[in-house]
Amino acid sequence: MRATKRRFDANLQRVRIVEKGRAMRAYVCTRCLKSDKVAKA
């Protein structure tokens, strides 16, 4: 039995990223930003 129903949500930040050659705003997790999975604009 779990004592609490705690959830571990992703740490999302709203940043400008480059996708398909153009800059756009998106919610990206900080782990993806640190590991360079997403290119910041």
PDB file of N, H, CA, C and O in Angstrom:
ATOM      1  N   MET A   1       0.835  -1.191   0.000  1.00  0.00           N
ATOM      2  CA  MET A   1       0.000   0.000   0.000  1.00  0.00           C
ATOM      3  C   MET A   1       0.875   1.248   0.000  1.00  0.00           C
ATOM      4  O   MET A   1       1.820   1.354   0.781  1.00  0.00           O
ATOM      5  N   ARG A   2       0.553   2.183  -0.876  1.00  0.00           N
ATOM      6  H   ARG A   2      -0.215   2.096  -1.510  1.00  0.00           H
ATOM      7  CA  ARG A   2       1.282   3.448  -0.884  1.00  0.00           C
ATOM      8  C   ARG A   2       0.616   4.421   0.070  1.00  0.00           C
ATOM      9  O   ARG A   2      -0.609   4.541   0.100  1.00  0.00           O
ATOM     10  N   ALA A   3       1.430   5.111   0.846  1.00  0.00           N
ATOM     11  H   ALA A   3       2.425   5.014   0.822  1.00  0.00           H
ATOM     12  CA  ALA A   3       0.886   6.040   1.841  1.00  0.00           C
ATOM     13  C   ALA A   3       0.309   7.285   1.166  1.00  0.00           C
ATOM     14  O   ALA A   3      -0.742   7.780   1.574  1.00  0.00           O
ATOM     15  N   THR A   4       0.995   7.796   0.129  1.00  0.00           N
ATOM     16  H   THR A   4       1.848   7.394  -0.202  1.00  0.00           H
ATOM     17  CA  THR A   4       0.508   8.988  -0.562  1.00  0.00           C
ATOM     18  C   THR A   4       0.513   8.735  -2.067  1.00  0.00           C
ATOM     19  O   THR A   4       1.210   7.847  -2.556  1.00  0.00           O
ATOM     20  N   LYS A   5      -0.267   9.520  -2.785  1.00  0.00           N
ATOM     21  H   LYS A   5      -0.834  10.242  -2.388  1.00  0.00           H
ATOM     22  CA  LYS A   5      -0.362   9.385  -4.233  1.00  0.00           C
ATOM     23  C   LYS A   5       0.490  10.458  -4.915  1.00  0.00           C
ATOM     24  O   LYS A   5       0.013  11.148  -5.815  1.00  0.00           O
ATOM     25  N   ARG A   6       1.749  10.601  -4.489  1.00  0.00           N
ATOM     26  H   ARG A   6       2.137  10.040  -3.758  1.00  0.00           H
ATOM     27  CA  ARG A   6       2.611  11.647  -5.024  1.00  0.00           C
ATOM     28  C   ARG A   6       3.009  11.314  -6.447  1.00  0.00           C
ATOM     29  O   ARG A   6       3.332  10.171  -6.771  1.00  0.00           O
ATOM     30  N   ARG A   7       2.981  12.351  -7.302  1.00  0.00           N
ATOM     31  H   ARG A   7       2.719  13.280  -7.038  1.00  0.00           H
ATOM     32  CA  ARG A   7       3.373  12.188  -8.700  1.00  0.00           C
ATOM     33  C   ARG A   7       4.654  12.953  -8.958  1.00  0.00           C
ATOM     34  O   ARG A   7       4.844  14.050  -8.434  1.00  0.00           O
ATOM     35  N   PHE A   8       5.528  12.381  -9.761  1.00  0.00           N
ATOM     36  H   PHE A   8       5.374  11.490 -10.187  1.00  0.00           H
ATOM     37  CA  PHE A   8       6.766  13.038 -10.151  1.00  0.00           C
ATOM     38  C   PHE A   8       6.610  13.511 -11.589  1.00  0.00           C
ATOM     39  O   PHE A   8       6.847  12.754 -12.531  1.00  0.00           O
ATOM     40  N   ASP A   9       6.208  14.773 -11.752  1.00  0.00           N
ATOM     41  H   ASP A   9       6.016  15.388 -10.988  1.00  0.00           H
ATOM     42  CA  ASP A   9       6.003  15.339 -13.081  1.00  0.00           C
ATOM     43  C   ASP A   9       7.317  15.848 -13.646  1.00  0.00           C
ATOM     44  O   ASP A   9       8.265  16.123 -12.909  1.00  0.00           O
ATOM     45  N   ALA A  10       7.358  15.968 -14.958  1.00  0.00           N
ATOM     46  H   ALA A  10       6.589  15.745 -15.556  1.00  0.00           H
ATOM     47  CA  ALA A  10       8.546  16.492 -15.630  1.00  0.00           C
ATOM     48  C   ALA A  10       8.682  17.982 -15.352  1.00  0.00           C
ATOM     49  O   ALA A  10       7.684  18.688 -15.202  1.00  0.00           O
ATOM     50  N   ASN A  11       9.935  18.461 -15.284  1.00  0.00           N
ATOM     51  H   ASN A  11      10.745  17.888 -15.406  1.00  0.00           H
ATOM     52  CA  ASN A  11      10.211  19.875 -15.056  1.00  0.00           C
ATOM     53  C   ASN A  11      10.176  20.574 -16.411  1.00  0.00           C
ATOM     54  O   ASN A  11      11.181  20.604 -17.121  1.00  0.00           O
ATOM     55  N   LEU A  12       9.015  21.140 -16.774  1.00  0.00           N
ATOM     56  H   LEU A  12       8.199  21.115 -16.197  1.00  0.00           H
ATOM     57  CA  LEU A  12       8.830  21.744 -18.090  1.00  0.00           C
ATOM     58  C   LEU A  12       9.089  23.242 -18.048  1.00  0.00           C
ATOM     59  O   LEU A  12       8.683  23.937 -17.116  1.00  0.00           O
ATOM     60  N   GLN A  13       9.777  23.723 -19.080  1.00  0.00           N
ATOM     61  H   GLN A  13      10.107  23.159 -19.837  1.00  0.00           H
ATOM     62  CA  GLN A  13      10.061  25.142 -19.236  1.00  0.00           C
ATOM     63  C   GLN A  13       9.582  25.560 -20.618  1.00  0.00           C
ATOM     64  O   GLN A  13       9.691  24.791 -21.573  1.00  0.00           O
ATOM     65  N   ARG A  14       9.050  26.780 -20.729  1.00  0.00           N
ATOM     66  H   ARG A  14       8.961  27.404 -19.953  1.00  0.00           H
ATOM     67  CA  ARG A  14       8.608  27.291 -22.029  1.00  0.00           C
ATOM     68  C   ARG A  14       9.778  28.035 -22.656  1.00  0.00           C
ATOM     69  O   ARG A  14      10.148  29.113 -22.192  1.00  0.00           O
ATOM     70  N   VAL A  15      10.358  27.472 -23.700  1.00  0.00           N
ATOM     71  H   VAL A  15      10.057  26.596 -24.077  1.00  0.00           H
ATOM     72  CA  VAL A  15      11.544  28.052 -24.340  1.00  0.00           C
ATOM     73  C   VAL A  15      11.327  28.126 -25.842  1.00  0.00           C
ATOM     74  O   VAL A  15      10.456  27.458 -26.399  1.00  0.00           O
ATOM     75  N   ARG A  16      12.154  28.967 -26.491  1.00  0.00           N
ATOM     76  H   ARG A  16      12.862  29.510 -26.038  1.00  0.00           H
ATOM     77  CA  ARG A  16      12.145  29.057 -27.953  1.00  0.00           C
ATOM     78  C   ARG A  16      13.101  27.999 -28.496  1.00  0.00           C
ATOM     79  O   ARG A  16      14.269  27.951 -28.111  1.00  0.00           O
ATOM     80  N   ILE A  17      12.596  27.154 -29.390  1.00  0.00           N
ATOM     81  H   ILE A  17      11.647  27.193 -29.702  1.00  0.00           H
ATOM     82  CA  ILE A  17      13.413  26.100 -29.971  1.00  0.00           C
ATOM     83  C   ILE A  17      13.379  26.218 -31.492  1.00  0.00           C
ATOM     84  O   ILE A  17      12.510  26.885 -32.054  1.00  0.00           O
ATOM     85  N   VAL A  18      14.332  25.566 -32.147  1.00  0.00           N
ATOM     86  H   VAL A  18      15.038  25.025 -31.691  1.00  0.00           H
ATOM     87  CA  VAL A  18      14.359  25.508 -33.602  1.00  0.00           C
ATOM     88  C   VAL A  18      13.838  24.142 -34.028  1.00  0.00           C
ATOM     89  O   VAL A  18      14.397  23.105 -33.672  1.00  0.00           O
ATOM     90  N   GLU A  19      12.750  24.166 -34.801  1.00  0.00           N
ATOM     91  H   GLU A  19      12.295  25.009 -35.090  1.00  0.00           H
ATOM     92  CA  GLU A  19      12.177  22.927 -35.299  1.00  0.00           C
ATOM     93  C   GLU A  19      11.808  23.110 -36.763  1.00  0.00           C
ATOM     94  O   GLU A  19      11.071  24.029 -37.118  1.00  0.00           O
ATOM     95  N   LYS A  20      12.326  22.229 -37.606  1.00  0.00           N
ATOM     96  H   LYS A  20      12.925  21.482 -37.317  1.00  0.00           H
ATOM     97  CA  LYS A  20      12.097  22.274 -39.056  1.00  0.00           C
ATOM     98  C   LYS A  20      12.527  23.605 -39.653  1.00  0.00           C
ATOM     99  O   LYS A  20      11.871  24.130 -40.553  1.00  0.00           O
ATOM    100  N   GLY A  21      13.632  24.151 -39.149  1.00  0.00           N
ATOM    101  H   GLY A  21      14.165  23.724 -38.418  1.00  0.00           H
ATOM    102  CA  GLY A  21      14.200  25.364 -39.705  1.00  0.00           C
ATOM    103  C   GLY A  21      13.610  26.667 -39.228  1.00  0.00           C
ATOM    104  O   GLY A  21      14.042  27.725 -39.685  1.00  0.00           O
ATOM    105  N   ARG A  22      12.646  26.642 -38.333  1.00  0.00           N
ATOM    106  H   ARG A  22      12.295  25.783 -37.961  1.00  0.00           H
ATOM    107  CA  ARG A  22      12.090  27.897 -37.837  1.00  0.00           C
ATOM    108  C   ARG A  22      11.954  27.868 -36.319  1.00  0.00           C
ATOM    109  O   ARG A  22      11.812  26.810 -35.706  1.00  0.00           O
ATOM    110  N   ALA A  23      12.001  29.059 -35.735  1.00  0.00           N
ATOM    111  H   ALA A  23      12.116  29.919 -36.233  1.00  0.00           H
ATOM    112  CA  ALA A  23      11.940  29.170 -34.279  1.00  0.00           C
ATOM    113  C   ALA A  23      10.492  29.160 -33.821  1.00  0.00           C
ATOM    114  O   ALA A  23       9.625  29.777 -34.439  1.00  0.00           O
ATOM    115  N   MET A  24      10.247  28.455 -32.735  1.00  0.00           N
ATOM    116  H   MET A  24      10.952  27.953 -32.233  1.00  0.00           H
ATOM    117  CA  MET A  24       8.914  28.414 -32.158  1.00  0.00           C
ATOM    118  C   MET A  24       9.021  28.191 -30.661  1.00  0.00           C
ATOM    119  O   MET A  24      10.052  27.742 -30.159  1.00  0.00           O
ATOM    120  N   ARG A  25       7.944  28.509 -29.953  1.00  0.00           N
ATOM    121  H   ARG A  25       7.107  28.873 -30.361  1.00  0.00           H
ATOM    122  CA  ARG A  25       7.927  28.301 -28.511  1.00  0.00           C
ATOM    123  C   ARG A  25       7.313  26.942 -28.211  1.00  0.00           C
ATOM    124  O   ARG A  25       6.343  26.526 -28.843  1.00  0.00           O
ATOM    125  N   ALA A  26       7.901  26.259 -27.228  1.00  0.00           N
ATOM    126  H   ALA A  26       8.689  26.597 -26.714  1.00  0.00           H
ATOM    127  CA  ALA A  26       7.390  24.945 -26.852  1.00  0.00           C
ATOM    128  C   ALA A  26       7.735  24.677 -25.399  1.00  0.00           C
ATOM    129  O   ALA A  26       8.648  25.285 -24.840  1.00  0.00           O
ATOM    130  N   TYR A  27       6.998  23.763 -24.799  1.00  0.00           N
ATOM    131  H   TYR A  27       6.256  23.269 -25.253  1.00  0.00           H
ATOM    132  CA  TYR A  27       7.294  23.315 -23.437  1.00  0.00           C
ATOM    133  C   TYR A  27       8.256  22.137 -23.534  1.00  0.00           C
ATOM    134  O   TYR A  27       7.937  21.104 -24.123  1.00  0.00           O
ATOM    135  N   VAL A  28       9.446  22.309 -22.941  1.00  0.00           N
ATOM    136  H   VAL A  28       9.705  23.147 -22.462  1.00  0.00           H
ATOM    137  CA  VAL A  28      10.500  21.311 -23.034  1.00  0.00           C
ATOM    138  C   VAL A  28      10.973  20.989 -21.622  1.00  0.00           C
ATOM    139  O   VAL A  28      11.083  21.880 -20.780  1.00  0.00           O
ATOM    140  N   CYS A  29      11.253  19.711 -21.366  1.00  0.00           N
ATOM    141  H   CYS A  29      11.163  18.987 -22.050  1.00  0.00           H
ATOM    142  CA  CYS A  29      11.752  19.338 -20.051  1.00  0.00           C
ATOM    143  C   CYS A  29      13.220  19.743 -19.923  1.00  0.00           C
ATOM    144  O   CYS A  29      13.950  19.771 -20.914  1.00  0.00           O
ATOM    145  N   THR A  30      13.640  20.050 -18.720  1.00  0.00           N
ATOM    146  H   THR A  30      13.046  20.027 -17.915  1.00  0.00           H
ATOM    147  CA  THR A  30      15.004  20.519 -18.486  1.00  0.00           C
ATOM    148  C   THR A  30      16.024  19.422 -18.758  1.00  0.00           C
ATOM    149  O   THR A  30      17.167  19.717 -19.107  1.00  0.00           O
ATOM    150  N   ARG A  31      15.639  18.185 -18.608  1.00  0.00           N
ATOM    151  H   ARG A  31      14.710  17.945 -18.325  1.00  0.00           H
ATOM    152  CA  ARG A  31      16.550  17.077 -18.905  1.00  0.00           C
ATOM    153  C   ARG A  31      16.884  17.048 -20.401  1.00  0.00           C
ATOM    154  O   ARG A  31      18.018  16.753 -20.778  1.00  0.00           O
ATOM    155  N   CYS A  32      15.899  17.353 -21.249  1.00  0.00           N
ATOM    156  H   CYS A  32      14.978  17.593 -20.943  1.00  0.00           H
ATOM    157  CA  CYS A  32      16.137  17.391 -22.701  1.00  0.00           C
ATOM    158  C   CYS A  32      17.017  18.591 -23.068  1.00  0.00           C
ATOM    159  O   CYS A  32      17.846  18.493 -23.973  1.00  0.00           O
ATOM    160  N   LEU A  33      16.847  19.708 -22.382  1.00  0.00           N
ATOM    161  H   LEU A  33      16.174  19.788 -21.647  1.00  0.00           H
ATOM    162  CA  LEU A  33      17.687  20.877 -22.655  1.00  0.00           C
ATOM    163  C   LEU A  33      19.139  20.623 -22.268  1.00  0.00           C
ATOM    164  O   LEU A  33      20.056  21.015 -22.992  1.00  0.00           O
ATOM    165  N   LYS A  34      19.346  19.980 -21.148  1.00  0.00           N
ATOM    166  H   LYS A  34      18.602  19.662 -20.560  1.00  0.00           H
ATOM    167  CA  LYS A  34      20.704  19.708 -20.684  1.00  0.00           C
ATOM    168  C   LYS A  34      21.430  18.708 -21.564  1.00  0.00           C
ATOM    169  O   LYS A  34      22.640  18.818 -21.759  1.00  0.00           O
ATOM    170  N   SER A  35      20.703  17.732 -22.099  1.00  0.00           N
ATOM    171  H   SER A  35      19.720  17.643 -21.940  1.00  0.00           H
ATOM    172  CA  SER A  35      21.327  16.691 -22.907  1.00  0.00           C
ATOM    173  C   SER A  35      21.364  17.042 -24.398  1.00  0.00           C
ATOM    174  O   SER A  35      21.704  16.194 -25.223  1.00  0.00           O
ATOM    175  N   ASP A  36      21.015  18.292 -24.751  1.00  0.00           N
ATOM    176  H   ASP A  36      20.739  18.981 -24.080  1.00  0.00           H
ATOM    177  CA  ASP A  36      21.029  18.793 -26.132  1.00  0.00           C
ATOM    178  C   ASP A  36      20.168  17.971 -27.078  1.00  0.00           C
ATOM    179  O   ASP A  36      20.526  17.791 -28.242  1.00  0.00           O
ATOM    180  N   LYS A  37      19.043  17.474 -26.596  1.00  0.00           N
ATOM    181  H   LYS A  37      18.752  17.620 -25.651  1.00  0.00           H
ATOM    182  CA  LYS A  37      18.090  16.798 -27.460  1.00  0.00           C
ATOM    183  C   LYS A  37      17.244  17.811 -28.224  1.00  0.00           C
ATOM    184  O   LYS A  37      16.638  17.486 -29.245  1.00  0.00           O
ATOM    185  N   VAL A  38      17.210  19.054 -27.710  1.00  0.00           N
ATOM    186  H   VAL A  38      17.702  19.317 -26.881  1.00  0.00           H
ATOM    187  CA  VAL A  38      16.464  20.126 -28.326  1.00  0.00           C
ATOM    188  C   VAL A  38      17.402  21.296 -28.557  1.00  0.00           C
ATOM    189  O   VAL A  38      18.174  21.660 -27.670  1.00  0.00           O
ATOM    190  N   ALA A  39      17.339  21.892 -29.752  1.00  0.00           N
ATOM    191  H   ALA A  39      16.711  21.596 -30.472  1.00  0.00           H
ATOM    192  CA  ALA A  39      18.190  23.038 -30.076  1.00  0.00           C
ATOM    193  C   ALA A  39      17.468  24.321 -29.712  1.00  0.00           C
ATOM    194  O   ALA A  39      16.386  24.599 -30.229  1.00  0.00           O
ATOM    195  N   LYS A  40      18.068  25.111 -28.816  1.00  0.00           N
ATOM    196  H   LYS A  40      18.947  24.885 -28.395  1.00  0.00           H
ATOM    197  CA  LYS A  40      17.470  26.393 -28.447  1.00  0.00           C
ATOM    198  C   LYS A  40      17.698  27.405 -29.556  1.00  0.00           C
ATOM    199  O   LYS A  40      18.730  27.383 -30.226  1.00  0.00           O
ATOM    200  N   ALA A  41      16.720  28.300 -29.748  1.00  0.00           N
ATOM    201  H   ALA A  41      15.881  28.317 -29.204  1.00  0.00           H
ATOM    202  CA  ALA A  41      16.830  29.324 -30.793  1.00  0.00           C
ATOM    203  C   ALA A  41      17.649  30.485 -30.300  1.00  0.00           C
ATOM    204  O   ALA A  41      17.856  31.451 -31.035  1.00  0.00           O
TER     205      ALA A  41
END
